[in-house]
Amino acid sequence: MMSVAAGAIHQLRGRLLEARRTCNHDALPGLIDDVQALARRGYRCCLVDFEACLPAFYVRVLGFERARVEAELEFPIEPSLRAVQHVPLSHLVDYNEADPQHIRTIYHSLSPFLHHRRARL
């Protein structure tokens, strides 16, 4: 299990990408455990829109459920959406990665595995 620190989403995303590239499904339970560890610490990060290459929401990690990261949308407040959403790990970035250039770089590494450029909420 990894230590919960800044850059945690970056590390998890890298491990997920490697597991997908190598078809190593044995790595997935460890990823789930690490997402749960982030949730216990109230880890915050950004949900990104790869189409606009911008953060869509600032979120707090709550857990892992239904093959997705359970996250609370904290900002901006969007009354038409449920506050708790299930989002793909691939669409989360750490705060220090939330600039357009980082988001473009992340998108290019993930694009072969993404079904949608925006997380469906």
Secondary structure, 3 states (H helix, E strand, C coil): CCCCCCCHHHHHHHHHHHHHHHCCHHHHHHHHHHHHHHHHCCCEEEEEECCCCEEEEEEEEEEEECCEEEEEEEECCCCCCCCEEEECHHHEECHHHCCHHHHHHHHHHHHHHCCCCECCC
